[in-house]
Amino acid sequence: MIIDGKAIAAQVRAEVARDVAELKARGQMVGLTVVRVGEDPASAVYVRNKIKACAEVGIVSTEHHPDASISQAELLSLVARLNADPAVHGILVQLPLPKQISEQVVLEAISPQKDADGFHPFNVGCLWTGKPAPRACTPFGVMRLLDEARVELKGKHALVVGRSNIVGKPQACMLLERHATVTIAHSRTPDLAAEVARADVLVAAVGKAEMVKGAWVKPGAVVIDVGMNRNAEGKLVGDVEFAPAAARASAITPVPGGVGPMTIAMLLRNTVDLAKARR
Ligand code: NDP
């Protein structure tokens, strides 16, 4: 089975649009503010897509676009103004930030009650202690894909390759919460092939084109490929060798069209949930 992230993301967006319309009928608009510092070209594309997605579901989005020379103090004061603005339900500061600014300091300055990305340490703590809070969008989207594909996680061996704060670690927590036995592999894992061969559910979030070989995949495993990489020919590929992995897997996500569309959909979900929590 090819897990169709585009279709599932469209379903999430339709659910969000219904919730936004319901809130609007009760007199509440939902607002997301995006802060994009400087002229990183990839950030410009991501932010444009997020703003377009907001418009499609009826979320009011605003963009602040300070110059790359902004000081950390100035950026913190912008975040403080947004924290205090009742029309703003979600705040997202697009990473990366220029060198003079500590990303961690800025992310920690966002009110946890407006943390649309789910990156604030308070919300990360909520995730690890089982409390409701906004969740990191990409792993949250992966869980939705697994649910839509009716993948039973209880008692299964799940392997997450990658341990970043935005994907690998929260992903491992979400799988653990659903009673999988979870292993996290990273760049110092000595025998990745052996770890992959044991996994009933594999989530690859490495950032290296096709580094997880299809032949390593356990027959019947579920493979979720978070990676988005350009190969030597400039083609967008995942972290997993798709064709040989698909031949062994019971279900797999393609790249593009798998996890990618889910990330923005879950950002919209987080934003509307923050607005509902405020009510
Ligand atoms: P990071 O670079 O932050 O983390 C990569 C992780 O992979 C690190 O934990 C690193 O280990 C590990 N790693 C690197 N080399 C190896 C190796 N040889 N064997 C095992 N593990 C290894 O990346 P992100 O988590 O931000 O992103 C991962 C991928 O997911 C990227 O391709 C990115 O583009 C994509 N992505 C896609 C999104 C989407 O919406 N579809 C959203 C976010 C990311 P160590 O910690 O030891 O260095």
Residues whose N, C-alpha, C, O or C-beta is under 5 A from the ligand:
A	BS01	NDP	T138 G162 R163 S164 V167 G168 A185 H186 S187 R188 A205 V206 G207 K208 V226 G227 M228 N229 V259 G260 T263
